[in-house]
């Protein structure tokens, strides 16, 4: 598992540090650093909680997504 | 309502198909793509049932759904091969849950084995990747870890108990949008 933190985007809020149950992240000089990437089980809570969307995971299993609203998708397709 | 619409409805529900009692469909109909709306309807309905149950029964809702899941686990797993070893039991379990849930055995990097013994407890970490419960909760904007998750808990516990003949317990360690970490405690 590779975790990349965009240092320019990270605001150093520490939410990922608090939220991760496996203590994958640590704040170093007000920037989040993935110090234990091998402990990551790929829940992606950090993606959801990060206000700056500064995180990127590579080599992760993306779970099936059944919940995407069909009608919203249809509308989006018309717009995009 | 116009007569035109009623005729249209009659037309939609009329066919020349000859259907005999012995005609057992071998495939699910319609095609999976057309089932998308049905799936969303079921997810919505399940979410509403769980929300209402929580409103009426409060914390008791968890006990109801856990019990339901456990019964389901015992029911389904009784047709599966009985295994004494945990690894074999988990293999049976993953076959049992196929298509609805997928999970892997997981360990933190500081642990040497997947079967962990700590504070007098023997347990295994399971990471659930695909999960219909999580999909349903996210479809309805409900919190994870509530009564609907308890059905999965019961299901896994019931199935493990049935396969191994040992008592088991499952605990939520963490829930996330892409995976959930659970602890299977063996007694």
Contacts between the chains, C-beta under 8 A, distances in Angstrom:
chain1	res1	chain2	res2	distance
A	21	B	173	6.0
A	21	B	174	4.0
A	21	B	181	6.5
A	22	B	108	6.3
A	36	B	109	6.8
A	38	B	109	4.5
A	39	B	108	5.4
A	39	B	109	5.5
A	41	B	106	5.5
A	41	B	127	4.7
A	41	B	179	5.9
A	41	B	181	5.6
A	42	B	127	7.3
A	42	B	129	7.7
A	42	B	178	5.8
A	42	B	179	5.0
A	43	B	127	7.9
A	43	B	174	6.0
A	43	B	175	7.4
A	43	B	176	2.6
A	43	B	177	7.2
A	43	B	178	5.7
A	43	B	179	4.4
A	43	B	180	6.6
A	43	B	181	6.7
A	44	B	176	5.5
A	44	B	177	5.3
A	44	B	178	3.8
A	44	B	179	7.2
A	45	B	174	7.1
A	45	B	175	7.8
A	45	B	176	4.0
A	45	B	177	6.8
A	47	B	177	7.3
A	47	B	178	7.9
A	48	B	176	7.5
A	48	B	177	5.3
A	60	B	178	7.4
A	61	B	129	5.5
A	61	B	178	8.0
A	61	B	179	7.7
A	62	B	178	6.7
A	63	B	129	4.8
A	63	B	130	5.1
A	63	B	131	7.2
A	63	B	134	7.5
A	63	B	178	5.1
A	63	B	179	6.3
A	64	B	130	4.8
A	64	B	135	7.3
A	65	B	135	7.3
A	66	B	39	6.2
A	66	B	43	7.1
A	66	B	132	7.2
A	66	B	135	4.1
A	66	B	139	7.4
A	67	B	43	7.0
A	67	B	135	4.7
A	67	B	136	7.5
A	67	B	138	4.4
A	67	B	139	3.9
A	69	B	40	7.6
A	69	B	139	7.8
A	70	B	36	5.9
A	70	B	37	6.7
A	70	B	40	6.5
